[in-house]
Amino acid sequence: MAPELRVTQVDPQDREALRAWSVPSRAAFLQSAPTEEDLQERRRAVTGHRLSAVHDTVAGEDRVVATLRTFDSELTVPGSGPVSVDAVSTATVLPTHRRRGLLTRMLTADLERARHDGHAFAALIAAEAPIYGRFGFGAATRATSLVLDDARVRFRPDAPAASGSLEFVPDGRTAELAAVHDRTRRHRPGGLLRDEAWWQAAARRGPGRWLGHSGHVVLHRDERGVADGYVAYDVTDESVGRVPDGTAHVRDLAAATPAAYRALWEFVTSIDLVRTTRAGNRPVDELLPHLLVDPRAVQTGPVDDLLWLRALDVPGALAARRYLGCGTLVLKVVDPLGLAEATVRLHVAAQRCGADGWVCAEVTTTDAEPDVVLPVGELSSLLLGGTSAVALHAAGRIDCSAAAAYTLTTLMATPEQPWCPTWF
Ligand SMILES: CC(=O)SCCNC(=O)CCNC(=O)[C@H](O)C(C)(C)COP(=O)(O)OP(=O)(O)OC[C@H]1O[C@@H](n2cnc3c(N)ncnc32)[C@H](O)[C@@H]1OP(=O)(O)O
């Protein structure tokens, strides 16, 4: 980085500093300069976050030319619920300053800090797939889209029955939605904490927001009146003449019980004047097709990566999750940034089994000959159970025998595919 460039930390409560910080972050994401309202909202959203800025002198003035935002969050890992994670976002560089190493400088400094602060993981959503592998991140969750032909959606007689009740949620009333999400995000690997600021931002409307301009939220309650699911959806109308042709766009659907899951999908696919239901960012192993008489009423795809993970402490990351298989492997983890290099023995024995079937691993550093040599990004993409070690081995990305790749695949496997429904 050129000597005239300086890195500072920005206080979100400093109005002018936040305005200067917001210029590159909006320009790089192809948005216009921030309005007063944008700034107010941004301040609420980033309070308590770490904001880095790179400054340059441009036409004699000090200007922010690059940004990075990180904050402490929680990530659900297989079998053991949420663990702390360094969440990385708003990595932006003005187009006039790209490819001069500014992202590299900000991100490596933050990862070193996060490692020092005791985080075993960092996580981000990558704008483009080629950017973050060099920093030791690997794609750890995938997501897909669904298109439903509503007229063909009929539930099988053996599907869980819909019980309980449904109600529209008035704008801004997010407390019960937050409680439902908090219940559901703890079960599937890849779930992330949504804090109060996330829900405050969700309550506001506009283009690109959770609910867009004209979305609705419907809450499901069980028979005792406890909220256990919701669907947030937007509707567009493509009707021509008197032939109704509306589309419901599911923005978010969370269900803590099978009854809520069925009731919410049944509701959103049976709205009058709506013929098609679309849903984005859904898990790749969505249950819905299995519940239908005609599973082809649901068209699935394309599938894309979503959450990228980076182990910062290899023994800590392996010990944080639980396992369903058993076996022993020595893993040598290579790290391009030198932050998490380690050789560890991962031992999962059946007798360490918990009541729910998940097993704690014994993870010890060792100087034994490794069974598997792998880059930290590849390890990170295996950790939530969404990537096959057999596939990485076949692609030449991890160095081991076919038998060791198989053992690693069975050790890392999870009953449900990891999924992250939360953008940040
Ligand atoms: C977590 C998030 O916030 S994701 C959002 C990322 N931001 C965006 O997509 C907004 C638009 N893009 C940008 O602001 C910038 O181009 C950034 C942030 C992606 C990259 O910033 P830069 O300062 O240019 O990156 P930097 O110079 O440190 O590049 C490091 C390396 O990554 C490579 N790289 C950087 N961006 C990309 C990319 N989009 N595609 C492929 N390679 C890339 C560079 O070529 C360089 O490679 P090298 O070391 O082999 O020379």
The ligand as a Tripos MOL2 file, in Angstrom:
@<TRIPOS>MOLECULE
LIG
   51    53     1     0     0
SMALL
NO_CHARGES

@<TRIPOS>ATOM
      1 C1        -17.8650   -9.5610    2.5160 C.3       1 LIG1
      2 C2        -18.1820   -8.5170    1.4900 C.2       1 LIG1
      3 O1        -18.3470   -7.4100    1.8370 O.2       1 LIG1
      4 S1        -18.3110   -9.0140   -0.1360 S.3       1 LIG1
      5 C3        -18.2920   -7.4900   -1.0510 C.3       1 LIG1
      6 C4        -17.0420   -7.2690   -1.8330 C.3       1 LIG1
      7 N1        -17.1420   -5.9420   -2.4700 N.am      1 LIG1
      8 C5        -17.5770   -5.7290   -3.7350 C.2       1 LIG1
      9 O2        -17.8760   -6.6760   -4.4730 O.2       1 LIG1
     10 C6        -17.7340   -4.2920   -4.1520 C.3       1 LIG1
     11 C7        -16.9490   -4.0010   -5.4560 C.3       1 LIG1
     12 N2        -15.5440   -4.4250   -5.3860 N.am      1 LIG1
     13 C8        -14.6510   -3.8400   -4.5370 C.2       1 LIG1
     14 O3        -14.9750   -2.9530   -3.7590 O.2       1 LIG1
     15 C9        -13.2070   -4.2970   -4.5750 C.3       1 LIG1
     16 O4        -12.8770   -4.6230   -5.9060 O.3       1 LIG1
     17 C10       -12.9110   -5.5420   -3.6820 C.3       1 LIG1
     18 C11       -13.2560   -5.1880   -2.2340 C.3       1 LIG1
     19 C12       -13.7220   -6.7690   -4.0980 C.3       1 LIG1
     20 C13       -11.4210   -5.9080   -3.8200 C.3       1 LIG1
     21 O5        -10.6440   -4.8630   -3.2880 O.3       1 LIG1
     22 P1         -9.1320   -4.5960   -3.7820 P.3       1 LIG1
     23 O6         -8.5330   -3.6130   -2.8600 O.co2     1 LIG1
     24 O7         -9.1360   -4.3180   -5.2280 O.co2     1 LIG1
     25 O8         -8.4730   -6.0290   -3.5150 O.3       1 LIG1
     26 P2         -6.9120   -6.3040   -3.3930 P.3       1 LIG1
     27 O9         -6.1660   -5.3160   -4.2290 O.co2     1 LIG1
     28 O10        -6.5370   -6.4120   -1.9640 O.co2     1 LIG1
     29 O11        -6.8810   -7.7270   -4.1010 O.3       1 LIG1
     30 C14        -6.2400   -8.8510   -3.5440 C.3       1 LIG1
     31 C15        -6.2470   -9.9500   -4.5830 C.3       1 LIG1
     32 O12        -7.6000  -10.3520   -4.8280 O.3       1 LIG1
     33 C16        -7.8940  -10.2670   -6.2100 C.3       1 LIG1
     34 N3         -9.2540   -9.7940   -6.3390 N.ar      1 LIG1
     35 C17        -9.8130   -8.7450   -5.7020 C.ar      1 LIG1
     36 N4        -11.0940   -8.5980   -6.0810 N.ar      1 LIG1
     37 C18       -11.3560   -9.5880   -6.9660 C.ar      1 LIG1
     38 C19       -12.4910   -9.9490   -7.7080 C.ar      1 LIG1
     39 N5        -13.6560   -9.2520   -7.6080 N.pl3     1 LIG1
     40 N6        -12.4040  -11.0180   -8.5210 N.ar      1 LIG1
     41 C20       -11.2440  -11.7000   -8.6230 C.ar      1 LIG1
     42 N7        -10.1180  -11.4050   -7.9520 N.ar      1 LIG1
     43 C21       -10.1720  -10.3450   -7.1180 C.ar      1 LIG1
     44 C22        -6.9120   -9.2470   -6.7440 C.3       1 LIG1
     45 O13        -6.7060   -9.4330   -8.1300 O.3       1 LIG1
     46 C23        -5.6870   -9.5340   -5.9280 C.3       1 LIG1
     47 O14        -5.0370  -10.6770   -6.4910 O.3       1 LIG1
     48 P3         -3.4380  -10.8160   -6.4930 P.3       1 LIG1
     49 O15        -3.0290  -10.8050   -5.0310 O.co2     1 LIG1
     50 O16        -3.2170  -12.1280   -7.1630 O.co2     1 LIG1
     51 O17        -2.9410   -9.6290   -7.2250 O.co2     1 LIG1
@<TRIPOS>BOND
     1     1     2 1
     2     2     3 2
     3     2     4 1
     4     4     5 1
     5     5     6 1
     6     6     7 1
     7     7     8 1
     8     8     9 2
     9     8    10 1
    10    10    11 1
    11    11    12 1
    12    12    13 1
    13    13    14 2
    14    13    15 1
    15    15    16 1
    16    15    17 1
    17    17    18 1
    18    17    19 1
    19    17    20 1
    20    20    21 1
    21    21    22 1
    22    22    23 2
    23    22    24 1
    24    22    25 1
    25    25    26 1
    26    26    27 2
    27    26    28 1
    28    26    29 1
    29    29    30 1
    30    30    31 1
    31    31    32 1
    32    31    46 1
    33    32    33 1
    34    33    34 1
    35    33    44 1
    36    34    35 ar
    37    34    43 ar
    38    35    36 ar
    39    36    37 ar
    40    37    38 ar
    41    37    43 ar
    42    38    39 1
    43    38    40 ar
    44    40    41 ar
    45    41    42 ar
    46    42    43 ar
    47    44    45 1
    48    44    46 1
    49    46    47 1
    50    47    48 1
    51    48    49 2
    52    48    50 1
    53    48    51 1
@<TRIPOS>SUBSTRUCTURE
     1 LIG1         1 GROUP 0 **** ****
